[in-house]
Amino acid sequence: MLIVDRDPKYREWLRLHLGILCPDATVGAIDLAEFEPWTNMVTGRECDVLLLAASFGESPDDPQAHGLDLLRKLRLRAIASAVIALAEDGNELTAVRALQLGAADYLPKRLLTPERLKTAVRMALRRIEQRVARRLAELGLTAQSIALDAPLQPPPESAEPGEAAAAPAAPESDTPPQIPGYTIGKKIGESEKAVVYLAASAALGADVALKISKTSREGNAERQALEREYKAILAISHPAVVRIHDYGIEKGLEYLAMEYFPRGDLKARMYFGVTEAETLRYLELISAALSVVHGAGLVHRDLKPPNVMLRENDEVALIDFGLARNLQGDAHSTRTGVLRGSPYYMSPEQALGEELDARSDLYSLGVMYQEMLTGRKPFTGGSAIEVLQQHVNAPPPRLPLSLSRHAPLLARLLAKRREDRFNTADEVIEAVAALRHDGVRQAEPTAA
């Protein structure tokens, strides 16, 4: 998903809400001034849902109807994204014209609420489902039901309906930046600030995950996020943390070469369900990894299943230290009033914008613990604010009677007051060992 708006605060508001509505989606955001150049570079498959906030004028012929001009350009470029038009002005006439130009929905920006956003996004995702189903039918495949919160991507080799298939040797118009020493392959991840590619390292003779910033760091100290992540990981040399291979700057863009994990992350593993015994094992492994991180003087601040990678031997490694901060304070701490991380896994103190310590990561671990046990996150809602308020005020849902043996351990991890939680990750490991000693039967997997 891509948010296009000239107001950075509004972009952040939308990003947080979309993170709640579609937790599996990658949500990016760019300024409206950067959008037109973006449309000249894309091939049409980079973005499933596009939220376009612009002026739509007072009539279809209004020279100020910049939003309608952009919709025409998207149509001419055969960009298949489902567009939700967020009109800064406009009326019924411009709404009709926007829909005629292919917008999935048209909403006055001033009237947008979390509930209306939810409805619009669901409509857009339904349109994508229908498009993918048509394409599968053309390919002679059986279309399976696509969940609203599942990644929605057409087969990467195929062109969208109406597009000519690209010749194998022809470069795409959105060719990634060239980084000396690396042969870049497919895109394997993306965030608001960086793109991750699978790449071959000439020096290592092996594949790496190559993370490249989207914006130049020149002239903006805040854009040195990958450098901070590099320094944070470099300070830790342990199998429980992703290995770092290289960091540099090429033509103003930061890049970070890291260990690549073919088995994927814990989120994908949880999709197939985990037993009680497996849950405790992962809980113990992640606690041991946190012990290493906290022992190095860092708090991760963004612990969640996608940031827990699986090794071939089923051990774990933590990744994405872009939000990590020194436990003794950091001059580059997040600005007051700006929340970073996933609302689903934030501790109450993180939701309140307070200073964090290692116990905040332990709360996030508790959220993952409940999710592994039950297949559900403890707190959900229609907006980011609603979820964050529950972290601060609402009691966690009760475990089923069959899982009641886990309740005391889970309660300490999810305590609202950090003083009521475990003090260290090592204490969590001891509690897991005690619970395992009591005998946890091998249960049927719980579908996530």
C-alpha positions in Angstrom: 0.0 0.0 0.0 1.2 3.5 -0.7 0.0 6.7 0.9 0.4 9.9 -1.1 -0.2 13.2 0.8 1.5 16.5 1.2 1.0 16.5 5.0 3.5 14.3 6.9 1.3 14.1 10.0 -1.6 12.9 8.0 0.5 10.4 6.2 1.6 9.0 9.6 -2.0 8.9 10.8 -3.0 6.9 7.8 0.0 4.6 8.1 -0.9 3.7 11.7 -4.5 2.9 10.8 -3.6 0.9 7.7 -1.1 -1.1 9.9 -4.1 -2.1 12.0 -6.5 -2.8 9.2 -4.0 -4.8 7.1 -1.2 -6.1 9.4 0.4 -8.2 6.7 0.6 -5.3 4.3 3.7 -3.2 3.5 2.7 0.4 3.9 4.8 3.2 2.3 4.2 6.9 2.2 5.5 9.7 -0.1 4.9 13.4 -0.5 2.4 14.5 -3.2 5.3 16.3 -4.9 7.2 13.0 -5.3 4.2 11.1 -6.7 4.3 12.2 -10.3 8.0 11.2 -10.8 7.1 7.9 -9.1 4.4 7.2 -11.7 7.0 7.6 -14.4 9.2 4.9 -12.9 6.8 2.2 -11.9 5.7 -0.7 -14.1 2.3 -1.1 -12.6 2.8 -3.9 -10.0 4.6 -2.1 -7.2 1.5 -1.2 -5.3 -1.8 -2.9 -4.7 -3.7 -0.1 -2.9 -3.0 3.6 -3.5 -4.4 6.3 -1.2 -4.2 9.5 -3.1 -4.9 12.7 -1.2 -5.1 15.7 -3.6 -7.2 18.6 -4.8 -10.0 17.5 -7.0 -11.4 20.9 -7.8 -14.9 22.2 -8.2 -15.6 20.6 -11.5 -14.0 18.0 -13.9 -12.6 21.0 -16.0 -11.2 22.9 -13.0 -7.5 23.6 -13.6 -6.9 23.0 -9.9 -8.3 19.4 -10.2 -4.8 17.9 -9.7 -6.2 14.7 -8.4 -8.2 14.0 -11.6 -5.0 14.7 -13.7 -3.1 12.1 -11.6 -5.9 9.6 -12.1 -5.8 10.1 -15.9 -2.0 9.6 -15.8 -2.4 6.3 -13.8 -4.9 5.1 -16.3 -2.7 6.0 -19.3 0.2 4.2 -17.6 -2.0 1.1 -17.1 -1.1 1.1 -13.4 -3.3 -1.5 -11.8 -3.4 -0.2 -8.2 -6.8 0.1 -6.6 -6.9 3.9 -5.9 -8.8 5.4 -3.0 -9.2 9.1 -3.8 -9.0 11.4 -0.7 -10.4 14.7 -1.9 -9.1 17.9 -0.2 -12.0 19.6 -2.0 -14.5 18.7 -4.7 -18.2 17.8 -5.1 -20.5 15.2 -6.6 -19.3 16.0 -10.1 -15.6 15.4 -9.4 -16.5 12.3 -7.4 -18.3 10.8 -10.4 -15.4 11.7 -12.7 -12.9 10.2 -10.3 -14.8 6.9 -10.3 -15.1 7.0 -14.1 -11.3 7.4 -14.2 -10.9 4.2 -12.3 -10.8 5.2 -8.6 -12.1 2.4 -6.3 -13.6 4.9 -3.9 -13.8 8.7 -3.4 -13.9 10.2 0.1 -13.8 13.8 1.2 -10.6 14.0 3.2 -12.2 16.2 5.9 -14.9 13.6 6.6 -12.6 10.6 6.7 -13.0 8.4 9.8 -11.3 5.1 10.8 -14.6 3.3 10.0 -14.9 4.9 6.5 -11.3 4.2 5.8 -11.8 0.6 6.8 -14.8 0.3 4.4 -12.8 1.9 1.5 -9.8 -0.4 2.0 -12.0 -3.5 2.1 -13.6 -2.4 -1.2 -10.2 -1.8 -2.7 -9.0 -5.2 -1.6 -12.1 -6.9 -3.0 -11.2 -5.3 -6.4 -7.7 -6.8 -6.2 -9.2 -10.2 -5.3 -11.4 -10.0 -8.4 -8.5 -8.9 -10.6 -6.2 -11.7 -9.3 -9.0 -14.3 -9.7 -9.5 -13.2 -13.3 -5.8 -13.5 -14.0 -5.7 -17.0 -12.4 -8.6 -18.0 -14.6 -6.8 -16.7 -17.7 -3.8 -18.9 -16.6 -6.1 -21.9 -16.2 -5.5 -22.0 -12.4 -8.0 -22.5 -9.6 -8.5 -19.3 -7.6 -8.5 -19.9 -3.9 -10.1 -17.6 -1.4 -7.9 -14.6 -0.5 -8.2 -13.3 3.0 -8.4 -9.5 3.4 -5.4 -9.5 5.7 -3.2 -11.7 3.5 -0.5 -10.4 1.2 -2.1 -9.7 -2.1 0.4 -10.1 -4.9 -0.2 -11.5 -8.4 2.3 -14.1 -9.7 5.5 -12.0 -10.2 6.2 -13.6 -13.6 2.8 -12.6 -15.1 1.7 -9.3 -16.5 -1.5 -7.7 -15.4 -4.5 -7.9 -17.8 -4.0 -5.4 -20.6 -0.2 -5.3 -20.2 2.2 -7.0 -22.6 4.4 -9.5 -21.0 8.0 -8.2 -20.6 10.7 -9.9 -22.5 13.0 -11.8 -20.2 16.0 -9.7 -20.9 14.3 -6.3 -20.9 15.1 -4.3 -17.7 12.2 -2.9 -15.7 11.7 0.8 -15.4 12.1 0.6 -11.6 15.5 -1.0 -11.7 17.0 -0.9 -8.2 20.1 1.2 -7.5 23.3 -0.5 -8.5 25.6 -1.2 -5.5 29.1 -2.2 -6.4 29.9 -5.8 -5.4 26.3 -7.0 -5.3 24.1 -8.5 -8.0 20.6 -7.5 -7.0 17.7 -10.0 -7.5 14.1 -9.9 -6.4 12.6 -7.6 -3.8 11.9 -9.5 -0.6 10.7 -6.6 1.7 9.9 -3.0 1.9 9.2 -0.3 4.5 8.5 3.4 4.4 12.2 4.2 4.3 14.0 1.2 2.7 13.7 -1.7 0.3 15.2 -5.1 0.9 16.5 -7.2 -2.0 17.9 -10.7 -2.3 21.3 -10.1 -3.7 24.5 -12.1 -4.4 27.6 -10.8 -2.7 30.8 -11.1 -4.8 33.0 -10.9 -1.8 31.1 -13.5 0.2 30.1 -15.7 -2.7 26.7 -16.1 -1.1 23.3 -14.5 -1.0 22.6 -11.6 1.4 19.6 -9.5 2.3 20.5 -6.0 0.9 18.7 -3.2 2.5 18.8 0.1 0.5 17.4 3.4 1.8 14.8 5.1 -0.4 16.1 8.7 0.2 19.5 10.2 0.1 21.1 10.9 3.5 22.9 13.9 2.2 21.7 17.1 3.9 19.5 15.2 6.4 20.9 13.7 9.6 17.7 11.9 10.3 18.1 9.8 7.2 21.1 7.9 8.7 18.8 5.2 9.9 20.7 2.3 8.3 23.9 3.6 9.8 22.4 3.5 13.3 21.0 0.0 12.6 24.5 -1.1 11.3 26.2 0.2 14.5 23.6 -1.4 16.7 24.0 -4.9 15.1 27.7 -4.6 14.8 28.0 -4.2 18.6 26.5 -7.7 19.0 28.2 -10.8 17.6 25.9 -13.7 18.4 23.9 -16.3 16.5 20.7 -14.9 18.1 21.1 -11.7 16.1 21.3 -11.3 12.4 24.8 -11.2 11.0 25.9 -7.9 9.5 28.3 -8.0 6.4 28.6 -4.6 5.0 27.5 -1.0 5.2 28.1 1.9 2.8 26.7 4.8 0.8 26.3 4.7 -2.9 25.3 7.9 -4.7 23.7 9.2 -1.5 21.8 6.0 -0.7 22.6 4.0 2.4 22.8 0.2 2.0 23.2 -2.6 4.5 24.1 -6.1 3.7 22.9 -8.7 6.1 22.4 -12.4 6.6 19.7 -13.9 4.4 17.2 -16.4 5.9 15.7 -18.7 3.3 13.3 -20.3 5.9 11.5 -16.9 6.5 10.1 -15.5 9.7 8.1 -16.5 12.7 5.0 -14.9 11.3 4.9 -17.2 8.4 5.6 -20.2 10.7 2.7 -19.2 13.0 0.4 -19.2 10.0 0.5 -23.0 10.1 0.0 -23.2 13.8 2.3 -24.1 16.7 1.9 -26.5 19.5 2.2 -25.6 23.2 5.6 -27.2 23.3 6.7 -25.3 20.2 5.4 -22.1 21.7 7.4 -22.5 24.8 10.5 -23.3 22.8 10.2 -20.2 20.7 9.4 -18.2 23.8 12.6 -19.5 25.3 14.7 -18.9 22.2 13.4 -15.3 21.7 14.0 -14.6 25.4 17.6 -15.8 25.0 18.0 -13.5 22.0 16.6 -10.6 24.0 19.0 -11.4 26.8 21.9 -10.9 24.4 20.5 -7.7 23.0 19.7 -6.2 26.5 23.1 -7.4 27.7 24.7 -5.3 24.9 22.8 -2.3 26.3 20.0 -2.1 23.7 16.3 -2.2 23.7 14.8 -3.5 20.4 11.5 -1.5 20.5 10.0 -3.3 17.5 9.8 -7.0 18.5 7.1 -8.8 16.5 6.9 -12.1 14.6 8.2 -10.6 11.2 11.4 -9.5 13.0 12.1 -13.0 14.3 13.8 -15.0 11.6 14.2 -18.8 11.5 17.5 -20.6 10.9 17.8 -23.9 9.1 18.1 -25.6 12.6 15.0 -23.9 13.8 16.9 -21.5 16.0 15.9 -17.8 15.9 17.7 -14.6 15.0 16.4 -11.1 15.6 16.4 -8.6 12.8 15.5 -4.9 12.1 17.3 -2.9 14.7 16.3 0.4 13.0 14.4 1.4 16.1 16.8 0.0 18.7 18.0 2.5 21.3 20.6 2.5 24.1 19.2 1.6 27.5 21.2 4.4 29.0 19.6 7.0 26.7 20.3 8.0 23.1 20.8 11.4 21.5 18.8 10.1 18.5 15.7 9.1 20.4 12.4 9.2 18.6 10.8 12.7 18.7 8.2 13.3 21.3 4.7 12.6 19.9 5.9 10.3 17.1 5.2 6.6 17.6 7.3 4.0 15.9 6.7 0.3 15.7 3.6 -1.9 15.3 0.6 -0.9 17.5 -0.2 -4.6 18.0 3.0 -5.2 19.9 3.6 -1.9 21.7 4.0 -1.9 25.5 1.7 0.5 27.5 4.7 2.8 28.2 5.6 2.8 24.5 2.0 3.7 23.6 2.2 6.6 26.0 5.5 7.9 24.6 7.5 7.3 27.8 11.1 6.3 28.1 11.6 2.6 27.5 13.7 -0.1 29.1 14.2 -3.8 28.5 10.8 -4.6 30.1 9.1 -3.0 27.1 10.5 -5.8 24.9 9.3 -8.4 27.4 5.7 -7.0 27.0 6.0 -7.4 23.2 7.2 -10.9 23.8 4.1 -11.5 25.9 1.9 -10.4 23.0 3.7 -12.9 20.7 3.3 -15.6 23.4 -0.5 -15.2 23.5 -0.7 -15.0 19.7 1.3 -18.3 19.4 -0.9 -20.0 22.0 -4.3 -18.9 20.7 -3.7 -17.9 17.1 -5.0 -14.4 18.0 -3.4 -11.1 19.1 -4.6 -10.0 22.5 -5.8 -6.6 21.3 -7.3 -5.6 18.0 -9.5 -2.8 16.8 -10.5 -0.6 14.0 -7.8 2.0 14.5 -4.3 2.3 15.9 -5.5 4.5 18.7 -8.1 2.0 19.7 -5.5 -0.8 19.9 -3.0 1.4 21.8 -5.7 2.4 24.3 -6.3 -1.3 25.0 -2.6 -1.9 25.7 -2.8 0.9 28.3 -6.2 0.2 29.9 -7.8 -3.1 28.9 -7.1 -6.5 30.6 -5.8 -9.2 28.2 -8.4 -11.7 27.1 -8.6 -14.9 29.2 -6.9 -18.0 27.9 -9.1 -21.1 27.2 -9.3 -23.5 30.1 -7.1 -26.0 28.2 -4.3 -23.4 28.2 -4.8 -22.1 31.8 -1.4 -23.4 32.9 0.2 -20.6 30.8 -1.9 -17.8 32.5 0.6 -16.9 35.3 3.6 -16.6 33.0 1.6 -14.6 30.4 0.1 -12.3 33.1 3.5 -11.2 34.2 4.7 -10.6 30.6 1.6 -8.5 29.8 1.4 -6.6 33.1 0.4 -3.0 32.5 2.9 -1.7 35.0 6.5 -2.6 34.0 7.3 -3.0 37.7 4.9 -6.0 37.7 6.7 -7.8 34.8 9.8 -9.9 34.8 12.9 -7.7 35.2 15.1 -9.6 32.7 14.8 -12.0 29.8 16.8 -14.5 31.9 13.9 -14.6 34.4 11.5 -15.4 31.6 13.8 -18.3 30.6 13.7 -19.6 34.1 9.9 -19.3 34.2 9.6 -21.2 30.9 11.8 -24.0 32.2 9.6 -24.3 35.3 6.5 -24.5 33.2 8.0 -27.0 30.9 9.1 -29.1 34.0 5.4 -29.2 35.0 4.8 -31.1 31.8 3.3 -29.5 28.7 1.6 -32.0 26.6 2.0 -31.9 22.8 -1.2 -30.3 21.6 -2.7 -30.0 18.2 -1.5 -26.9 16.3 -3.7 -23.8 16.7 -4.4 -22.1 13.4 -3.4 -18.5 13.4 
